[in-house]
């Protein structure tokens, strides 16, 4: 089955760190750009980061540059998001998504909730 | 950054109504616009990409149109399963950006 499954969310204090994982299955993982998108409670969607199939290029929204790192392990069909210096504004559901060959997000995971609170 | 402005932010409609949602980009985005449907507690689901291309399995009651900076999602005959929040998104340039969403509710 073609799917993405996120894990690693939870409660963390401001200033803390968390690493999210996304396990991919059912498709040729290394052939696709992969993405993290977040959604704040009751609000809209925000693209967070992208990584090329071979892992050699990545892109970030300004608000997370220098704090978040997107990475992947194609041998494990896994995508990661290392989040450091977390603030309450980072509280959101984090989705991993696949960018299709036409560049739109064609496959999404169910999301994992990150709550930053003291 | 390219700002995506959706309108309205919410609407109430009846079963069978024709519904139109608009999305305006702050600069030209060529054909690189997608529409997503999201239901409570679920991940977004892509309905349309490249302005007007319907994803496989998406009913033909959904259609997209537009050019340049102004785009439209139309639902030809609203059904109970269509009550959801809809988002547009540009993938022309980084940072990728979404519209603020349009919540479609039952009248």
Interface residues (C-beta under 8 A of the other chain):
Chain A: X35 X44 X45 X46 X47 X50 X59 X60 X61 X62 X95 X99 X100 X102 X103 X104 X105 X106 X108 X109 X110 X111
Chain B: X32 X34 X36 X42 X43 X44 X45 X46 X49 X50 X53 X55 X87 X89 X91 X94 X95 X96 X97 X98 X99 X100 X101
